[in-house]
Every structure is written in structure tokens, then in C-alpha cells.
Amino acid sequence: MNTIEFNEKWKKHLEQGHYGLDIDHQEVINYLDEKFTKILSDFPNFEYSQIKLKFGQARVYMEPMNINTREIEETINKIIKPT
């Protein structure tokens, strides 16, 4: 799956007017697909607007606010830049 396919799959949860996932990295896409499936069970009406790299670091914008986006960002950063 690529970013276009990911955003199409999850378009019901993509906030209108936003581009969604913009990190074209297969492992990140697979991680997010699995993570979104888990989030869906706890937050069936969740929305995401942007998942991108900003200044070399992952940034995730999602609602509701009690989704742990920091954990998602840290995992993406580890995938992209393993230590």
C-alpha cells in the first residue's frame, strides 16, 4: 500500500480539506494501518488531518485529543531513523 491507497482506505476518517498521510515509507504505512485499526475500536469517529515530517520529525494531527499522538510520532521516528 502507498500513501494514496492508505488515505483512500481511511478516507472516512480523513478530515475534509486535508491531505492525510504524506510519509511514503512502507514500514510507516504498515504501522499506521495497524495502529488505525486499533484506534478505530476505541474511537470509532476519530479523524486525522495530517501525518507528515516537519523539520525531520514526524508530526501527527488527530482528533479526539486523548489519542496518544506522541507515541505514534515517536514510533514513526524510530522506523525512519533507527538507532
PDB file with SEQRES, HELIX, SHEET and CRYST1 records, atoms N, CA, C and O in Angstrom:
SEQRES   1 A   83  MET ASN THR ILE GLU PHE ASN GLU LYS TRP LYS LYS HIS          
SEQRES   2 A   83  LEU GLU GLN GLY HIS TYR GLY LEU ASP ILE ASP HIS GLN          
SEQRES   3 A   83  GLU VAL ILE ASN TYR LEU ASP GLU LYS PHE THR LYS ILE          
SEQRES   4 A   83  LEU SER ASP PHE PRO ASN PHE GLU TYR SER GLN ILE LYS          
SEQRES   5 A   83  LEU LYS PHE GLY GLN ALA ARG VAL TYR MET GLU PRO MET          
SEQRES   6 A   83  ASN ILE ASN THR ARG GLU ILE GLU GLU THR ILE ASN LYS          
SEQRES   7 A   83  ILE ILE LYS PRO THR                                          
HELIX    1 AA1 THR A    3  LYS A    9  1                                   7    
HELIX    2 AA2 LYS A   11  HIS A   13  5                                   3    
HELIX    3 AA3 GLN A   26  ASP A   42  1                                  17    
HELIX    4 AA4 THR A   69  ILE A   80  1                                  12    
SHEET    1 AA1 3 GLY A  20  LEU A  21  0                                        
SHEET    2 AA1 3 GLU A  47  LYS A  54  1                                        
SHEET    3 AA1 3 GLN A  57  GLU A  63 -1                                        
CRYST1    1.000    1.000    1.000  90.00  90.00  90.00 P 1           1          
ATOM      1  N   MET A   1       0.853  -1.179   0.000  1.00  0.00           N  
ATOM      2  CA  MET A   1       0.000   0.000   0.000  1.00  0.00           C  
ATOM      3  C   MET A   1       0.899   1.243   0.000  1.00  0.00           C  
ATOM      4  O   MET A   1       1.930   1.274   0.673  1.00  0.00           O  
ATOM      5  N   ASN A   2       0.500   2.257  -0.756  1.00  0.00           N  
ATOM      6  CA  ASN A   2       1.224   3.528  -0.745  1.00  0.00           C  
ATOM      7  C   ASN A   2       0.368   4.585  -0.028  1.00  0.00           C  
ATOM      8  O   ASN A   2      -0.707   4.270   0.482  1.00  0.00           O  
ATOM      9  N   THR A   3       0.841   5.824   0.009  1.00  0.00           N  
ATOM     10  CA  THR A   3       0.121   6.864   0.753  1.00  0.00           C  
ATOM     11  C   THR A   3      -1.249   7.151   0.149  1.00  0.00           C  
ATOM     12  O   THR A   3      -2.205   7.403   0.882  1.00  0.00           O  
ATOM     13  N   ILE A   4      -1.355   7.117  -1.168  1.00  0.00           N  
ATOM     14  CA  ILE A   4      -2.651   7.368  -1.819  1.00  0.00           C  
ATOM     15  C   ILE A   4      -3.646   6.289  -1.426  1.00  0.00           C  
ATOM     16  O   ILE A   4      -4.793   6.581  -1.090  1.00  0.00           O  
ATOM     17  N   GLU A   5      -3.201   5.048  -1.470  1.00  0.00           N  
ATOM     18  CA  GLU A   5      -4.074   3.930  -1.109  1.00  0.00           C  
ATOM     19  C   GLU A   5      -4.447   3.970   0.370  1.00  0.00           C  
ATOM     20  O   GLU A   5      -5.583   3.666   0.735  1.00  0.00           O  
ATOM     21  N   PHE A   6      -3.491   4.344   1.223  1.00  0.00           N  
ATOM     22  CA  PHE A   6      -3.763   4.467   2.657  1.00  0.00           C  
ATOM     23  C   PHE A   6      -4.842   5.515   2.904  1.00  0.00           C  
ATOM     24  O   PHE A   6      -5.819   5.257   3.608  1.00  0.00           O  
ATOM     25  N   ASN A   7      -4.660   6.692   2.323  1.00  0.00           N  
ATOM     26  CA  ASN A   7      -5.636   7.768   2.512  1.00  0.00           C  
ATOM     27  C   ASN A   7      -6.993   7.404   1.935  1.00  0.00           C  
ATOM     28  O   ASN A   7      -8.023   7.815   2.469  1.00  0.00           O  
ATOM     29  N   GLU A   8      -7.008   6.642   0.856  1.00  0.00           N  
ATOM     30  CA  GLU A   8      -8.276   6.183   0.291  1.00  0.00           C  
ATOM     31  C   GLU A   8      -8.950   5.185   1.236  1.00  0.00           C  
ATOM     32  O   GLU A   8     -10.156   5.257   1.470  1.00  0.00           O  
ATOM     33  N   LYS A   9      -8.168   4.266   1.767  1.00  0.00           N  
ATOM     34  CA  LYS A   9      -8.716   3.261   2.696  1.00  0.00           C  
ATOM     35  C   LYS A   9      -9.327   3.929   3.917  1.00  0.00           C  
ATOM     36  O   LYS A   9     -10.390   3.521   4.384  1.00  0.00           O  
ATOM     37  N   TRP A  10      -8.659   4.956   4.435  1.00  0.00           N  
ATOM     38  CA  TRP A  10      -9.092   5.604   5.675  1.00  0.00           C  
ATOM     39  C   TRP A  10      -9.821   6.924   5.430  1.00  0.00           C  
ATOM     40  O   TRP A  10      -9.940   7.733   6.350  1.00  0.00           O  
ATOM     41  N   LYS A  11     -10.312   7.162   4.208  1.00  0.00           N  
ATOM     42  CA  LYS A  11     -10.920   8.450   3.861  1.00  0.00           C  
ATOM     43  C   LYS A  11     -12.126   8.804   4.722  1.00  0.00           C  
ATOM     44  O   LYS A  11     -12.412   9.987   4.905  1.00  0.00           O  
ATOM     45  N   LYS A  12     -12.830   7.831   5.249  1.00  0.00           N  
ATOM     46  CA  LYS A  12     -13.964   8.109   6.147  1.00  0.00           C  
ATOM     47  C   LYS A  12     -13.493   8.860   7.393  1.00  0.00           C  
ATOM     48  O   LYS A  12     -14.272   9.577   8.022  1.00  0.00           O  
ATOM     49  N   HIS A  13     -12.225   8.693   7.744  1.00  0.00           N  
ATOM     50  CA  HIS A  13     -11.671   9.318   8.946  1.00  0.00           C  
ATOM     51  C   HIS A  13     -10.743  10.494   8.633  1.00  0.00           C  
ATOM     52  O   HIS A  13     -10.205  11.121   9.545  1.00  0.00           O  
ATOM     53  N   LEU A  14     -10.558  10.788   7.361  1.00  0.00           N  
ATOM     54  CA  LEU A  14      -9.716  11.912   6.950  1.00  0.00           C  
ATOM     55  C   LEU A  14     -10.538  13.192   6.998  1.00  0.00           C  
ATOM     56  O   LEU A  14     -11.561  13.320   6.325  1.00  0.00           O  
ATOM     57  N   GLU A  15     -10.069  14.134   7.806  1.00  0.00           N  
ATOM     58  CA  GLU A  15     -10.780  15.405   7.949  1.00  0.00           C  
ATOM     59  C   GLU A  15     -10.862  16.105   6.596  1.00  0.00           C  
ATOM     60  O   GLU A  15      -9.867  16.217   5.879  1.00  0.00           O  
ATOM     61  N   GLN A  16     -12.046  16.567   6.265  1.00  0.00           N  
ATOM     62  CA  GLN A  16     -12.275  17.195   4.965  1.00  0.00           C  
ATOM     63  C   GLN A  16     -11.335  18.369   4.747  1.00  0.00           C  
ATOM     64  O   GLN A  16     -11.126  19.189   5.641  1.00  0.00           O  
ATOM     65  N   GLY A  17     -10.772  18.440   3.548  1.00  0.00           N  
ATOM     66  CA  GLY A  17      -9.890  19.541   3.184  1.00  0.00           C  
ATOM     67  C   GLY A  17      -8.431  19.311   3.538  1.00  0.00           C  
ATOM     68  O   GLY A  17      -7.601  20.193   3.317  1.00  0.00           O  
ATOM     69  N   HIS A  18      -8.098  18.147   4.083  1.00  0.00           N  
ATOM     70  CA  HIS A  18      -6.714  17.854   4.472  1.00  0.00           C  
ATOM     71  C   HIS A  18      -6.163  16.707   3.636  1.00  0.00           C  
ATOM     72  O   HIS A  18      -6.918  15.916   3.071  1.00  0.00           O  
ATOM     73  N   TYR A  19      -4.832  16.629   3.565  1.00  0.00           N  
ATOM     74  CA  TYR A  19      -4.206  15.647   2.684  1.00  0.00           C  
ATOM     75  C   TYR A  19      -3.893  14.318   3.352  1.00  0.00           C  
ATOM     76  O   TYR A  19      -3.621  13.342   2.652  1.00  0.00           O  
ATOM     77  N   GLY A  20      -3.921  14.241   4.672  1.00  0.00           N  
ATOM     78  CA  GLY A  20      -3.711  12.968   5.353  1.00  0.00           C  
ATOM     79  C   GLY A  20      -2.254  12.574   5.466  1.00  0.00           C  
ATOM     80  O   GLY A  20      -1.397  13.391   5.805  1.00  0.00           O  
ATOM     81  N   LEU A  21      -1.983  11.305   5.175  1.00  0.00           N  
ATOM     82  CA  LEU A  21      -0.626  10.765   5.295  1.00  0.00           C  
ATOM     83  C   LEU A  21       0.233  11.258   4.141  1.00  0.00           C  
ATOM     84  O   LEU A  21      -0.152  11.172   2.974  1.00  0.00           O  
ATOM     85  N   ASP A  22       1.416  11.782   4.497  1.00  0.00           N  
ATOM     86  CA  ASP A  22       2.354  12.303   3.496  1.00  0.00           C  
ATOM     87  C   ASP A  22       3.756  11.743   3.728  1.00  0.00           C  
ATOM     88  O   ASP A  22       4.744  12.383   3.368  1.00  0.00           O  
ATOM     89  N   ILE A  23       3.851  10.561   4.324  1.00  0.00           N  
ATOM     90  CA  ILE A  23       5.149   9.908   4.538  1.00  0.00           C  
ATOM     91  C   ILE A  23       5.136   8.626   3.719  1.00  0.00           C  
ATOM     92  O   ILE A  23       4.487   7.647   4.090  1.00  0.00           O  
ATOM     93  N   ASP A  24       5.852   8.639   2.612  1.00  0.00           N  
ATOM     94  CA  ASP A  24       5.850   7.495   1.698  1.00  0.00           C  
ATOM     95  C   ASP A  24       6.961   6.523   2.095  1.00  0.00           C  
ATOM     96  O   ASP A  24       8.013   6.462   1.459  1.00  0.00           O  
ATOM     97  N   HIS A  25       6.701   5.774   3.152  1.00  0.00           N  
ATOM     98  CA  HIS A  25       7.647   4.788   3.686  1.00  0.00           C  
ATOM     99  C   HIS A  25       6.826   3.554   4.041  1.00  0.00           C  
ATOM    100  O   HIS A  25       5.936   3.614   4.890  1.00  0.00           O  
ATOM    101  N   GLN A  26       7.128   2.440   3.390  1.00  0.00           N  
ATOM    102  CA  GLN A  26       6.283   1.252   3.508  1.00  0.00           C  
ATOM    103  C   GLN A  26       6.096   0.787   4.944  1.00  0.00           C  
ATOM    104  O   GLN A  26       4.983   0.427   5.327  1.00  0.00           O  
ATOM    105  N   GLU A  27       7.135   0.785   5.736  1.00  0.00           N  
ATOM    106  CA  GLU A  27       7.018   0.338   7.124  1.00  0.00           C  
ATOM    107  C   GLU A  27       6.147   1.287   7.945  1.00  0.00           C  
ATOM    108  O   GLU A  27       5.388   0.843   8.806  1.00  0.00           O  
ATOM    109  N   VAL A  28       6.252   2.573   7.687  1.00  0.00           N  
ATOM    110  CA  VAL A  28       5.402   3.561   8.367  1.00  0.00           C  
ATOM    111  C   VAL A  28       3.943   3.344   7.968  1.00  0.00           C  
ATOM    112  O   VAL A  28       3.058   3.358   8.823  1.00  0.00           O  
ATOM    113  N   ILE A  29       3.694   3.146   6.692  1.00  0.00           N  
ATOM    114  CA  ILE A  29       2.324   2.921   6.215  1.00  0.00           C  
ATOM    115  C   ILE A  29       1.736   1.671   6.863  1.00  0.00           C  
ATOM    116  O   ILE A  29       0.593   1.692   7.320  1.00  0.00           O  
ATOM    117  N   ASN A  30       2.497   0.594   6.907  1.00  0.00           N  
ATOM    118  CA  ASN A  30       2.014  -0.643   7.530  1.00  0.00           C  
ATOM    119  C   ASN A  30       1.732  -0.441   9.016  1.00  0.00           C  
ATOM    120  O   ASN A  30       0.714  -0.911   9.523  1.00  0.00           O  
ATOM    121  N   TYR A  31       2.629   0.256   9.718  1.00  0.00           N  
ATOM    122  CA  TYR A  31       2.433   0.547  11.139  1.00  0.00           C  
ATOM    123  C   TYR A  31       1.150   1.352  11.340  1.00  0.00           C  
ATOM    124  O   TYR A  31       0.333   1.015  12.198  1.00  0.00           O  
ATOM    125  N   LEU A  32       0.972   2.404  10.561  1.00  0.00           N  
ATOM    126  CA  LEU A  32      -0.203   3.263  10.733  1.00  0.00           C  
ATOM    127  C   LEU A  32      -1.500   2.535  10.396  1.00  0.00           C  
ATOM    128  O   LEU A  32      -2.521   2.758  11.046  1.00  0.00           O  
ATOM    129  N   ASP A  33      -1.469   1.685   9.408  1.00  0.00           N  
ATOM    130  CA  ASP A  33      -2.660   0.913   9.066  1.00  0.00           C  
ATOM    131  C   ASP A  33      -3.073   0.026  10.245  1.00  0.00           C  
ATOM    132  O   ASP A  33      -4.252  -0.054  10.590  1.00  0.00           O  
ATOM    133  N   GLU A  34      -2.100  -0.630  10.850  1.00  0.00           N  
ATOM    134  CA  GLU A  34      -2.378  -1.464  12.030  1.00  0.00           C  
ATOM    135  C   GLU A  34      -2.826  -0.598  13.213  1.00  0.00           C  
ATOM    136  O   GLU A  34      -3.761  -0.960  13.928  1.00  0.00           O  
ATOM    137  N   LYS A  35      -2.166   0.534  13.417  1.00  0.00           N  
ATOM    138  CA  LYS A  35      -2.498   1.431  14.528  1.00  0.00           C  
ATOM    139  C   LYS A  35      -3.904   2.010  14.355  1.00  0.00           C  
ATOM    140  O   LYS A  35      -4.664   2.083  15.321  1.00  0.00           O  
ATOM    141  N   PHE A  36      -4.254   2.418  13.145  1.00  0.00           N  
ATOM    142  CA  PHE A  36      -5.589   2.964  12.896  1.00  0.00           C  
ATOM    143  C   PHE A  36      -6.663   1.918  13.176  1.00  0.00           C  
ATOM    144  O   PHE A  36      -7.734   2.248  13.684  1.00  0.00           O  
ATOM    145  N   THR A  37      -6.384   0.676  12.849  1.00  0.00           N  
ATOM    146  CA  THR A  37      -7.344  -0.397  13.125  1.00  0.00           C  
ATOM    147  C   THR A  37      -7.594  -0.506  14.630  1.00  0.00           C  
ATOM    148  O   THR A  37      -8.732  -0.698  15.058  1.00  0.00           O  
ATOM    149  N   LYS A  38      -6.537  -0.385  15.429  1.00  0.00           N  
ATOM    150  CA  LYS A  38      -6.678  -0.423  16.889  1.00  0.00           C  
ATOM    151  C   LYS A  38      -7.398   0.817  17.403  1.00  0.00           C  
ATOM    152  O   LYS A  38      -8.261   0.713  18.275  1.00  0.00           O  
ATOM    153  N   ILE A  39      -7.055   1.986  16.877  1.00  0.00           N  
ATOM    154  CA  ILE A  39      -7.698   3.234  17.300  1.00  0.00           C  
ATOM    155  C   ILE A  39      -9.186   3.179  16.996  1.00  0.00           C  
ATOM    156  O   ILE A  39     -10.003   3.640  17.792  1.00  0.00           O  
ATOM    157  N   LEU A  40      -9.536   2.625  15.862  1.00  0.00           N  
ATOM    158  CA  LEU A  40     -10.929   2.529  15.437  1.00  0.00           C  
ATOM    159  C   LEU A  40     -11.793   1.802  16.462  1.00  0.00           C  
ATOM    160  O   LEU A  40     -12.956   2.159  16.652  1.00  0.00           O  
ATOM    161  N   SER A  41     -11.242   0.790  17.124  1.00  0.00           N  
ATOM    162  CA  SER A  41     -12.028   0.045  18.116  1.00  0.00           C  
ATOM    163  C   SER A  41     -12.337   0.889  19.350  1.00  0.00           C  
ATOM    164  O   SER A  41     -13.381   0.704  19.975  1.00  0.00           O  
ATOM    165  N   ASP A  42     -11.441   1.820  19.712  1.00  0.00           N  
ATOM    166  CA  ASP A  42     -11.657   2.687  20.876  1.00  0.00           C  
ATOM    167  C   ASP A  42     -12.332   4.007  20.524  1.00  0.00           C  
ATOM    168  O   ASP A  42     -13.079   4.563  21.329  1.00  0.00           O  
ATOM    169  N   PHE A  43     -12.068   4.503  19.326  1.00  0.00           N  
ATOM    170  CA  PHE A  43     -12.574   5.804  18.892  1.00  0.00           C  
ATOM    171  C   PHE A  43     -13.159   5.667  17.484  1.00  0.00           C  
ATOM    172  O   PHE A  43     -12.512   6.056  16.512  1.00  0.00           O  
ATOM    173  N   PRO A  44     -14.367   5.123  17.361  1.00  0.00           N  
ATOM    174  CA  PRO A  44     -14.920   4.861  16.026  1.00  0.00           C  
ATOM    175  C   PRO A  44     -15.116   6.107  15.163  1.00  0.00           C  
ATOM    176  O   PRO A  44     -15.252   5.990  13.945  1.00  0.00           O  
ATOM    177  N   ASN A  45     -15.134   7.278  15.757  1.00  0.00           N  
ATOM    178  CA  ASN A  45     -15.322   8.519  14.996  1.00  0.00           C  
ATOM    179  C   ASN A  45     -14.053   9.362  14.934  1.00  0.00           C  
ATOM    180  O   ASN A  45     -14.126  10.573  14.724  1.00  0.00           O  
ATOM    181  N   PHE A  46     -12.881   8.728  15.116  1.00  0.00           N  
ATOM    182  CA  PHE A  46     -11.643   9.505  15.091  1.00  0.00           C  
ATOM    183  C   PHE A  46     -11.434  10.137  13.717  1.00  0.00           C  
ATOM    184  O   PHE A  46     -11.961   9.666  12.710  1.00  0.00           O  
ATOM    185  N   GLU A  47     -10.653  11.214  13.704  1.00  0.00           N  
ATOM    186  CA  GLU A  47     -10.281  11.882  12.459  1.00  0.00           C  
ATOM    187  C   GLU A  47      -8.791  12.186  12.480  1.00  0.00           C  
ATOM    188  O   GLU A  47      -8.214  12.467  13.531  1.00  0.00           O  
ATOM    189  N   TYR A  48      -8.186  12.124  11.318  1.00  0.00           N  
ATOM    190  CA  TYR A  48      -6.810  12.578  11.164  1.00  0.00           C  
ATOM    191  C   TYR A  48      -6.793  13.609  10.047  1.00  0.00           C  
ATOM    192  O   TYR A  48      -7.605  13.553   9.124  1.00  0.00           O  
ATOM    193  N   SER A  49      -5.872  14.537  10.137  1.00  0.00           N  
ATOM    194  CA  SER A  49      -5.794  15.561   9.098  1.00  0.00           C  
ATOM    195  C   SER A  49      -4.444  15.548   8.398  1.00  0.00           C  
ATOM    196  O   SER A  49      -4.370  15.682   7.177  1.00  0.00           O  
ATOM    197  N   GLN A  50      -3.370  15.384   9.179  1.00  0.00           N  
ATOM    198  CA  GLN A  50      -2.027  15.368   8.593  1.00  0.00           C  
ATOM    199  C   GLN A  50      -1.145  14.393   9.359  1.00  0.00           C  
ATOM    200  O   GLN A  50      -1.186  14.322  10.587  1.00  0.00           O  
ATOM    201  N   ILE A  51      -0.358  13.655   8.617  1.00  0.00           N  
ATOM    202  CA  ILE A  51       0.727  12.852   9.172  1.00  0.00           C  
ATOM    203  C   ILE A  51       1.901  13.114   8.244  1.00  0.00           C  
ATOM    204  O   ILE A  51       1.907  12.681   7.091  1.00  0.00           O  
ATOM    205  N   LYS A  52       2.886  13.823   8.757  1.00  0.00           N  
ATOM    206  CA  LYS A  52       3.951  14.307   7.891  1.00  0.00           C  
ATOM    207  C   LYS A  52       5.261  14.405   8.648  1.00  0.00           C  
ATOM    208  O   LYS A  52       5.311  14.206   9.862  1.00  0.00           O  
ATOM    209  N   LEU A  53       6.319  14.713   7.916  1.00  0.00           N  
ATOM    210  CA  LEU A  53       7.598  15.039   8.528  1.00  0.00           C  
ATOM    211  C   LEU A  53       7.747  16.550   8.515  1.00  0.00           C  
ATOM    212  O   LEU A  53       7.534  17.205   7.495  1.00  0.00           O  
ATOM    213  N   LYS A  54       8.114  17.087   9.662  1.00  0.00           N  
ATOM    214  CA  LYS A  54       8.334  18.529   9.795  1.00  0.00           C  
ATOM    215  C   LYS A  54       9.668  18.706  10.508  1.00  0.00           C  
ATOM    216  O   LYS A  54       9.840  18.259  11.641  1.00  0.00           O  
ATOM    217  N   PHE A  55      10.599  19.355   9.843  1.00  0.00           N  
ATOM    218  CA  PHE A  55      11.954  19.523  10.365  1.00  0.00           C  
ATOM    219  C   PHE A  55      12.574  18.177  10.725  1.00  0.00           C  
ATOM    220  O   PHE A  55      13.292  18.064  11.719  1.00  0.00           O  
ATOM    221  N   GLY A  56      12.295  17.154   9.913  1.00  0.00           N  
ATOM    222  CA  GLY A  56      12.883  15.841  10.098  1.00  0.00           C  
ATOM    223  C   GLY A  56      12.232  14.974  11.165  1.00  0.00           C  
ATOM    224  O   GLY A  56      12.714  13.879  11.455  1.00  0.00           O  
ATOM    225  N   GLN A  57      11.143  15.454  11.748  1.00  0.00           N  
ATOM    226  CA  GLN A  57      10.444  14.722  12.800  1.00  0.00           C  
ATOM    227  C   GLN A  57       8.995  14.494  12.392  1.00  0.00           C  
ATOM    228  O   GLN A  57       8.385  15.327  11.723  1.00  0.00           O  
ATOM    229  N   ALA A  58       8.457  13.357  12.804  1.00  0.00           N  
ATOM    230  CA  ALA A  58       7.060  13.042  12.498  1.00  0.00           C  
ATOM    231  C   ALA A  58       6.120  13.952  13.277  1.00  0.00           C  
ATOM    232  O   ALA A  58       6.346  14.246  14.450  1.00  0.00           O  
ATOM    233  N   ARG A  59       5.069  14.388  12.607  1.00  0.00           N  
ATOM    234  CA  ARG A  59       4.003  15.172  13.233  1.00  0.00           C  
ATOM    235  C   ARG A  59       2.691  14.507  12.850  1.00  0.00           C  
ATOM    236  O   ARG A  59       2.442  14.234  11.676  1.00  0.00           O  
ATOM    237  N   VAL A  60       1.847  14.248  13.854  1.00  0.00           N  
ATOM    238  CA  VAL A  60       0.566  13.576  13.656  1.00  0.00           C  
ATOM    239  C   VAL A  60      -0.521  14.465  14.237  1.00  0.00           C  
ATOM    240  O   VAL A  60      -0.462  14.857  15.403  1.00  0.00           O  
ATOM    241  N   TYR A  61      -1.506  14.777  13.419  1.00  0.00           N  
ATOM    242  CA  TYR A  61      -2.625  15.613  13.842  1.00  0.00           C  
ATOM    243  C   TYR A  61      -3.898  14.781  13.756  1.00  0.00           C  
ATOM    244  O   TYR A  61      -4.344  14.417  12.668  1.00  0.00           O  
ATOM    245  N   MET A  62      -4.481  14.483  14.928  1.00  0.00           N  
ATOM    246  CA  MET A  62      -5.662  13.627  15.018  1.00  0.00           C  
ATOM    247  C   MET A  62      -6.594  14.142  16.102  1.00  0.00           C  
ATOM    248  O   MET A  62      -6.180  14.856  17.015  1.00  0.00           O  
ATOM    249  N   GLU A  63      -7.840  13.772  15.983  1.00  0.00           N  
ATOM    250  CA  GLU A  63      -8.869  14.031  16.989  1.00  0.00           C  
ATOM    251  C   GLU A  63      -9.530  12.704  17.314  1.00  0.00           C  
ATOM    252  O   GLU A  63      -9.631  11.878  16.407  1.00  0.00           O  
ATOM    253  N   PRO A  64      -9.977  12.433  18.494  1.00  0.00           N  
ATOM    254  CA  PRO A  64     -10.004  13.301  19.667  1.00  0.00           C  
ATOM    255  C   PRO A  64      -8.613  13.452  20.286  1.00  0.00           C  
ATOM    256  O   PRO A  64      -7.693  12.687  19.997  1.00  0.00           O  
ATOM    257  N   MET A  65      -8.496  14.441  21.125  1.00  0.00           N  
ATOM    258  CA  MET A  65      -7.218  14.805  21.715  1.00  0.00           C  
ATOM    259  C   MET A  65      -6.640  13.715  22.616  1.00  0.00           C  
ATOM    260  O   MET A  65      -5.437  13.719  22.875  1.00  0.00           O  
ATOM    261  N   ASN A  66      -7.462  12.784  23.101  1.00  0.00           N  
ATOM    262  CA  ASN A  66      -6.919  11.777  24.006  1.00  0.00           C  
ATOM    263  C   ASN A  66      -6.281  10.589  23.277  1.00  0.00           C  
ATOM    264  O   ASN A  66      -5.889   9.618  23.924  1.00  0.00           O  
ATOM    265  N   ILE A  67      -6.170  10.647  21.963  1.00  0.00           N  
ATOM    266  CA  ILE A  67      -5.359   9.667  21.230  1.00  0.00           C  
ATOM    267  C   ILE A  67      -3.902  10.071  21.452  1.00  0.00           C  
ATOM    268  O   ILE A  67      -3.546  11.240  21.307  1.00  0.00           O  
ATOM    269  N   ASN A  68      -3.074   9.107  21.800  1.00  0.00           N  
ATOM    270  CA  ASN A  68      -1.675   9.393  22.113  1.00  0.00           C  
ATOM    271  C   ASN A  68      -0.862   9.588  20.825  1.00  0.00           C  
ATOM    272  O   ASN A  68      -0.178   8.672  20.368  1.00  0.00           O  
ATOM    273  N   THR A  69      -0.946  10.772  20.260  1.00  0.00           N  
ATOM    274  CA  THR A  69      -0.226  11.052  19.013  1.00  0.00           C  
ATOM    275  C   THR A  69       1.283  11.102  19.241  1.00  0.00           C  
ATOM    276  O   THR A  69       2.059  10.832  18.324  1.00  0.00           O  
ATOM    277  N   ARG A  70       1.696  11.442  20.443  1.00  0.00           N  
ATOM    278  CA  ARG A  70       3.136  11.499  20.738  1.00  0.00           C  
ATOM    279  C   ARG A  70       3.767  10.112  20.564  1.00  0.00           C  
ATOM    280  O   ARG A  70       4.857   9.981  20.008  1.00  0.00           O  
ATOM    281  N   GLU A  71       3.075   9.097  21.042  1.00  0.00           N  
ATOM    282  CA  GLU A  71       3.559   7.719  20.894  1.00  0.00           C  
ATOM    283  C   GLU A  71       3.662   7.338  19.410  1.00  0.00           C  
ATOM    284  O   GLU A  71       4.627   6.699  18.990  1.00  0.00           O  
ATOM    285  N   ILE A  72       2.666   7.736  18.635  1.00  0.00           N  
ATOM    286  CA  ILE A  72       2.675   7.446  17.195  1.00  0.00           C  
ATOM    287  C   ILE A  72       3.855   8.156  16.533  1.00  0.00           C  
ATOM    288  O   ILE A  72       4.563   7.558  15.722  1.00  0.00           O  
ATOM    289  N   GLU A  73       4.067   9.423  16.872  1.00  0.00           N  
ATOM    290  CA  GLU A  73       5.184  10.189  16.307  1.00  0.00           C  
ATOM    291  C   GLU A  73       6.522   9.538  16.653  1.00  0.00           C  
ATOM    292  O   GLU A  73       7.394   9.412  15.793  1.00  0.00           O  
ATOM    293  N   GLU A  74       6.685   9.128  17.901  1.00  0.00           N  
ATOM    294  CA  GLU A  74       7.942   8.506  18.325  1.00  0.00           C  
ATOM    295  C   GLU A  74       8.193   7.194  17.588  1.00  0.00           C  
ATOM    296  O   GLU A  74       9.327   6.896  17.212  1.00  0.00           O  
ATOM    297  N   THR A  75       7.137   6.414  17.384  1.00  0.00           N  
ATOM    298  CA  THR A  75       7.289   5.151  16.658  1.00  0.00           C  
ATOM    299  C   THR A  75       7.678   5.413  15.205  1.00  0.00           C  
ATOM    300  O   THR A  75       8.560   4.744  14.667  1.00  0.00           O  
ATOM    301  N   ILE A  76       7.027   6.375  14.575  1.00  0.00           N  
ATOM    302  CA  ILE A  76       7.379   6.722  13.182  1.00  0.00           C  
ATOM    303  C   ILE A  76       8.841   7.175  13.116  1.00  0.00           C  
ATOM    304  O   ILE A  76       9.574   6.761  12.217  1.00  0.00           O  
ATOM    305  N   ASN A  77       9.267   8.013  14.051  1.00  0.00           N  
ATOM    306  CA  ASN A  77      10.657   8.487  14.064  1.00  0.00           C  
ATOM    307  C   ASN A  77      11.628   7.324  14.195  1.00  0.00           C  
ATOM    308  O   ASN A  77      12.675   7.323  13.549  1.00  0.00           O  
ATOM    309  N   LYS A  78      11.302   6.333  15.019  1.00  0.00           N  
ATOM    310  CA  LYS A  78      12.182   5.164  15.176  1.00  0.00           C  
ATOM    311  C   LYS A  78      12.228   4.339  13.902  1.00  0.00           C  
ATOM    312  O   LYS A  78      13.278   3.803  13.547  1.00  0.00           O  
ATOM    313  N   ILE A  79      11.109   4.233  13.216  1.00  0.00           N  
ATOM    314  CA  ILE A  79      11.076   3.478  11.963  1.00  0.00           C  
ATOM    315  C   ILE A  79      11.947   4.173  10.907  1.00  0.00           C  
ATOM    316  O   ILE A  79      12.713   3.524  10.195  1.00  0.00           O  
ATOM    317  N   ILE A  80      11.817   5.478  10.821  1.00  0.00           N  
ATOM    318  CA  ILE A  80      12.526   6.229   9.788  1.00  0.00           C  
ATOM    319  C   ILE A  80      14.017   6.361  10.098  1.00  0.00           C  
ATOM    320  O   ILE A  80      14.857   6.290   9.200  1.00  0.00           O  
ATOM    321  N   LYS A  81      14.337   6.555  11.392  1.00  0.00           N  
ATOM    322  CA  LYS A  81      15.721   6.742  11.802  1.00  0.00           C  
ATOM    323  C   LYS A  81      16.069   5.779  12.929  1.00  0.00           C  
ATOM    324  O   LYS A  81      16.189   6.193  14.083  1.00  0.00           O  
ATOM    325  N   PRO A  82      16.231   4.507  12.608  1.00  0.00           N  
ATOM    326  CA  PRO A  82      16.561   3.549  13.672  1.00  0.00           C  
ATOM    327  C   PRO A  82      17.887   3.886  14.335  1.00  0.00           C  
ATOM    328  O   PRO A  82      18.825   4.337  13.678  1.00  0.00           O  
ATOM    329  N   THR A  83      17.955   3.665  15.633  1.00  0.00           N  
ATOM    330  CA  THR A  83      19.201   3.987  16.366  1.00  0.00           C  
ATOM    331  C   THR A  83      20.156   2.832  16.377  1.00  0.00           C  
ATOM    332  O   THR A  83      21.242   2.935  16.946  1.00  0.00           O  
TER     333      THR A  83                                                      
END                                                                             
